[in-house]
Amino acid sequence: MGDDKLPEAPADESKIPPLNPEDPLLGLTDEQIKESLSVFGKNEIVIPETPLWKLFLKQFLGFLPILIELAAIVSIAVRDYTDFGIILAMLVINACLGFHEEYKAKKSLD
């Protein structure tokens, strides 16, 4: 395979503001650091916590749950209430197991 990388664009150093005008190799002064921290905060990405109810409802949106939901709709349409109850139980059990596994995986990452 060939080298598919694009050449780097030349940087116009006159457009880049220096970090420390006195000596660019030193970086920011302590005062500049404190000021930047107070204005912008820490340089961190905060991942919002997903509510548990959303995690549970998400279990009903996969391919298999949608197939089970369609089967439940068909069984209720033909007035087969026994099959509807069994299919609904399968759907809820599948959602509970999926929720439990995803919750455990999420907690192990924290």
N, C-alpha and C positions, 0 to 999 in steps of 0.2 A: 504494500500500500504506500501511496505517496504521502508527502507531508501536506496535510489538509489544513494546517493552521494558517490563519491570516496574519500578515505582517502587523507588528504593533504600530500604532499611530504615534508619530513623534509628539512628545509632550512639549507644550510651550511653557517653559518654566516661569516666564514673566507673569502668567495668569494664575499661578499657584501661590497663594499667600503664605508667607513664611510662618512657621509655628512660633519661633522666638526670633524677633527681628534682630536682636543683638548677635545671636549665634544660632543659626538654624539647626546645627547638629545637636544642640542641647535639648530641644523640644520645648514643652510648656514650662513656665515657672510655676512654683507652688501656688501663687496667687491666681494665676490663670486656671489652674486645675480646680481650685476651690470655687472659682466663679463659674466654670463650666459645669461642675457638679451641681451647684445650686440652681443653675438655669435649666440644664438638660437632664439632670439625674444621672444614674449609673448607665453605662452602655450595656444594657441587658434586654433580652427579649422576654417579655412576660407572656407565658402561654395561659390563656384564660381556662379556668376549671370548667369542665363540662358537667352540667347538672346530671344527677343519677337518673332522673326521669327521662331525659333526652337519650341517655345511654340505653335505657330499657326500651323506649319507643323505637330506637334505631334497629332493634332486633327484628322488628316486623317489616323491614324494608328491603331485605335481601331477596335473592332470586328464589330460594327455597320457601321462605315464608310467604312470598306473594303467590307461589303455586298452591301452597296449603290454603291461603285465603280464597283463591279462586275455587278450589275444591269445596270449601265450606259454602261459598255462595251458590255453587251448583247444587249441592246437597239440600240447601234450604229452599232453593227454587223448585226442586222436585218433591218437596215436603218429606224428605227422609231425615227426620229429626234425630234419630239414633246416630246415623253417620255424621250429622252436623255436630253433635255433642262430642263424638270421638275426635273428629277433625279439629274442632275448637280446642279440645284438651291437648292434642298434639301441638297445635300452634303455640299455646301458652307454655307448655313444657319446653318446647324448642326455644322460645324467647327467654325463659328463665335460665336455661342452661347457657345460652349464648351470653346473656347479661352477666352471669356469674363468672364465666371464663374471661370476658373482656374486663370486668371489674378487677379480677385478680391480676391480669396482665398489666392493667393501668397502675395498680398499687405497687407492683414489683418495679415499675419504672420510677416511681416517686421516691 
